[in-house]
């Protein structure tokens, strides 16, 4: 049901994008509000996700270690936007594509050794498609985000990423074709799932191709990626929506406050729309990268914790 609703939303927003002006403060304001209300809560429960992974390894020190690690990574990412924005842009785009790919529905398509690459290509559709169809607008947004002295490096980074995007978009389209063939060969519920997922992918690509990068990102990140993450989190925790919202509120509002303070301190020379774009993207990346790192190393932490807690059976245990 969620995928069907998102598919309809893609078509509606693709049509609306033809009439909604991208200039001014309206779209950046929508970006800031929706990311704050839907995007940030998606990662606000990372401390609850990290506890069973870190506590077997670090004991009572797991929470301060988690908070310090999160803060250090966030500060490094923020510094990267101001000291090396081109490299930060490339690494953030690639890390986001990988993370999105891991969070997409795990549908087995293509040869098994190539599936990680196919998932990466699919996860990055929200990156590759705007770079191919709206390279100029992506460059403008990144120039707003980065200090003005790095405009040449930003232009070079966008050109390199656009070249890679053509290749990865081609791979994603090939994977989409394989999924269509698998749907044709399947029957019943499996065919329905494959066709619906394929339709949603095509709808996303259409939206990313015709709408502004901010528009497409809002629909994908808020309506699909973050909403799926929140639904899964609620299901795993067995909590009602009000209880989940209450538990996520402190971390969410803390992140919003830090982003707001950073924007007030360092972005006063920009116009309001530029301030909203820069503070949202810098702030979002600062909290997203620790989230990506945590979920990326989670299997290794789980395996290490299992080895730490496991011990050989002794005679005392059998007595």
C-alpha positions in Angstrom: 0.0 0.0 0.0 2.8 2.4 0.9 4.6 1.8 -2.4 1.3 2.4 -4.4 0.7 5.7 -2.5 4.2 6.9 -3.1 3.9 6.0 -6.8 0.8 8.2 -7.0 2.5 10.9 -5.1 5.4 10.8 -7.6 3.1 11.4 -10.5 1.2 14.1 -8.7 4.3 16.0 -7.7 5.8 15.6 -11.2 2.8 17.4 -12.5 2.8 20.0 -9.7 6.5 20.7 -10.3 5.5 22.2 -13.7 3.5 24.9 -11.9 5.3 25.5 -8.6 8.1 28.1 -9.0 11.5 26.9 -7.7 12.8 30.3 -6.9 12.2 32.2 -3.7 11.8 30.9 -0.2 8.8 28.5 -0.6 10.6 25.3 -1.7 13.6 25.7 0.6 11.2 26.3 3.5 9.3 23.1 2.7 12.6 21.3 2.5 13.6 22.5 6.0 10.3 21.8 7.6 9.7 18.3 6.1 13.3 17.2 6.8 12.9 18.4 10.4 9.5 16.7 10.9 10.0 13.5 9.0 13.7 13.1 8.0 15.4 13.8 11.4 13.1 11.5 13.5 14.1 8.7 11.1 17.6 8.7 12.7 16.6 10.0 16.2 16.3 6.5 17.5 19.8 5.5 16.7 20.7 5.4 20.4 18.1 2.7 20.9 19.4 0.9 17.8 23.0 1.1 19.1 22.3 0.0 22.7 22.1 -3.8 22.1 25.1 -3.5 19.8 27.4 -1.5 22.0 26.4 -2.5 25.5 27.8 -6.1 25.3 31.1 -4.6 24.1 31.4 -1.5 26.2 29.2 -2.1 29.2 28.0 1.0 31.0 30.2 3.1 28.8 28.1 2.4 25.7 26.0 5.6 25.8 28.8 8.2 26.3 30.9 6.3 23.7 27.9 6.4 21.3 27.3 10.1 21.9 30.9 11.1 21.5 31.3 9.1 18.3 28.2 10.5 16.8 29.3 14.1 17.7 32.8 13.6 16.4 31.6 12.3 13.0 29.0 15.1 12.8 31.6 17.7 13.4 34.0 16.2 10.9 31.2 16.3 8.2 30.3 19.9 9.1 34.0 20.9 8.9 34.3 19.0 5.6 31.6 21.3 4.0 33.7 24.3 4.8 37.2 23.0 4.3 36.9 20.4 1.6 33.4 20.7 0.1 34.1 19.0 -3.2 35.4 15.8 -1.5 32.6 16.0 1.1 30.0 16.2 -1.7 31.3 13.2 -3.5 31.7 11.1 -0.4 28.3 12.1 1.0 26.6 11.3 -2.4 28.2 7.9 -2.6 27.5 7.0 1.1 23.9 8.1 0.7 23.5 6.0 -2.4 24.9 3.0 -0.7 22.7 3.5 2.4 19.5 4.0 0.4 20.3 0.9 -1.6 20.6 -1.2 1.6 17.3 0.1 2.8 15.4 -0.5 -0.4 13.2 -3.7 -0.7 15.6 -6.6 -1.0 14.4 -8.0 -4.3 16.7 -10.6 -5.8 17.4 -9.4 -9.3 20.4 -10.2 -11.5 23.4 -12.5 -10.9 24.2 -12.9 -7.2 27.7 -11.4 -7.3 26.3 -8.2 -9.0 23.4 -7.6 -6.6 25.4 -5.2 -4.3 26.2 -3.1 -7.3 22.6 -3.2 -8.5 21.4 -2.2 -5.1 23.9 0.7 -5.0 22.8 1.8 -8.5 19.1 1.7 -7.4 19.7 3.5 -4.1 21.5 6.3 -5.9 18.7 7.1 -8.4 17.9 10.2 -6.3 21.5 11.3 -6.9 22.2 10.1 -10.5 19.0 11.3 -12.1 19.2 14.9 -11.0 22.9 15.1 -11.9 22.1 13.9 -15.4 19.0 16.0 -16.0 19.6 19.0 -13.7 23.3 19.3 -13.4 23.2 23.1 -13.5 20.7 23.2 -10.6 22.7 20.7 -8.6 25.8 22.8 -9.1 23.9 25.9 -8.0 22.6 24.2 -4.8 26.1 23.0 -3.9 27.6 26.4 -4.5 25.1 27.8 -2.0 26.0 25.1 0.5 29.8 25.4 0.1 32.0 28.6 0.7 32.2 30.7 -2.5 35.9 30.2 -2.7 35.4 26.6 -3.7 33.2 27.1 -6.7 35.8 25.7 -9.2 36.2 22.5 -7.1 32.5 22.1 -6.8 32.1 22.4 -10.6 34.7 19.8 -11.1 33.1 17.4 -8.5 29.7 17.8 -10.2 31.3 17.0 -13.6 33.0 13.9 -12.3 29.8 12.7 -10.5 27.7 13.4 -13.6 30.0 11.1 -15.7 29.7 8.4 -13.0 25.9 9.0 -12.8 25.5 8.2 -16.5 27.1 4.8 -15.9 25.2 4.0 -12.7 21.9 5.2 -14.1 22.4 2.8 -17.0 23.1 0.0 -14.6 20.0 0.9 -12.6 17.9 0.8 -15.8 19.4 -2.6 -16.7 18.5 -3.9 -13.3 15.0 -2.5 -13.7 14.7 -4.3 -17.1 15.7 -7.6 -15.4 13.1 -7.0 -12.8 10.4 -6.5 -15.4 11.5 -9.8 -17.1 11.3 -11.5 -13.7 7.8 -10.1 -13.2 6.7 -11.4 -16.6 8.0 -14.9 -15.7 6.4 -14.9 -12.2 2.8 -15.4 -11.2 0.4 -14.4 -8.5 1.6 -12.3 -5.5 5.2 -12.3 -6.7 4.3 -10.8 -10.0 2.2 -8.1 -8.3 5.1 -7.1 -6.0 7.6 -7.0 -8.8 5.4 -4.9 -11.1 4.5 -2.5 -8.3 8.1 -2.0 -7.3 9.1 -1.6 -10.9 6.4 1.0 -11.4 7.5 2.9 -8.4 11.1 2.9 -9.5 10.1 4.3 -12.9 7.9 6.9 -11.2 10.8 8.1 -9.1 13.0 8.4 -12.1 10.3 10.4 -13.9 9.9 12.7 -10.9 13.7 13.2 -10.5 14.0 13.9 -14.2 11.2 16.6 -14.5 11.2 18.2 -11.0 13.9 20.2 -9.3 16.4 18.3 -7.2 14.9 19.6 -4.0 11.4 18.5 -5.0 12.5 15.0 -5.9 14.6 14.6 -2.8 11.7 15.7 -0.6 9.4 13.0 -2.0 12.0 10.2 -1.9 13.6 11.0 1.5 10.5 12.0 3.4 7.7 10.1 1.9 9.6 6.9 1.1 12.9 6.3 2.8 12.2 8.0 6.2 8.6 6.9 6.3 9.6 3.3 5.8 12.3 3.6 8.4 9.8 5.0 11.0 7.2 2.3 10.2 9.8 -0.5 10.6 11.1 1.1 13.8 7.5 1.3 15.3 6.9 -2.4 14.3 10.2 -3.6 15.9 9.7 -1.6 19.1 6.0 -2.5 19.3 5.0 1.1 20.2 2.1 3.2 19.3 2.7 6.3 17.0 2.3 8.8 19.9 4.7 6.8 22.2 7.2 6.5 19.4 6.9 10.3 18.6 7.4 11.1 22.3 10.5 8.9 22.5 12.1 10.5 19.4 11.2 14.1 20.2 14.2 14.9 22.5 16.9 13.8 19.9 14.9 15.3 17.1 14.6 18.7 18.7 18.2 18.6 19.9 19.3 18.0 16.3 17.1 20.8 15.1 18.5 23.1 17.8 22.1 22.4 16.8 21.3 23.0 13.2 19.6 26.2 14.0 22.5 27.5 16.1 24.9 26.6 13.4 22.8 28.4 10.8 22.5 31.5 13.0 26.2 31.6 13.8 27.7 31.1 10.3 25.1 31.9 7.7 23.9 35.4 8.4 25.4 36.8 5.2 23.2 34.7 3.0 19.6 35.4 1.9 16.8 33.5 3.6 16.4 30.9 0.8 20.2 30.3 0.7 20.3 30.0 4.5 17.6 27.4 4.5 19.2 25.3 1.7 22.7 25.4 3.3 21.7 24.8 6.9 19.4 22.0 5.9 21.9 20.2 3.7 24.9 20.7 6.0 22.8 19.8 9.1 21.2 16.8 7.4 24.5 15.4 6.2 26.0 16.0 9.7 23.4 13.7 11.3 23.0 11.4 8.3 26.6 10.3 8.0 26.8 9.0 11.7 23.5 7.2 11.0 24.9 5.6 7.8 28.1 4.6 9.6 26.2 3.0 12.5 24.0 1.0 10.3 26.9 0.0 8.1 29.0 -1.4 11.0 26.0 -2.9 12.8 26.6 -6.5 11.5 30.3 -6.3 12.6 29.4 -4.9 16.1 26.7 -7.6 16.5 29.2 -10.4 15.6 31.9 -8.9 17.9 29.4 -8.6 20.7 28.3 -12.2 20.3 31.9 -13.4 20.5 32.4 -11.3 23.7 29.4 -12.7 25.4 29.9 -16.3 24.3 32.2 -18.5 26.5 33.0 -22.2 26.6 30.7 -24.4 28.7 32.5 -25.4 32.0 31.8 -28.0 34.7 30.5 -25.3 36.9 27.8 -24.5 34.3 26.7 -28.2 34.3 26.6 -28.7 38.0 
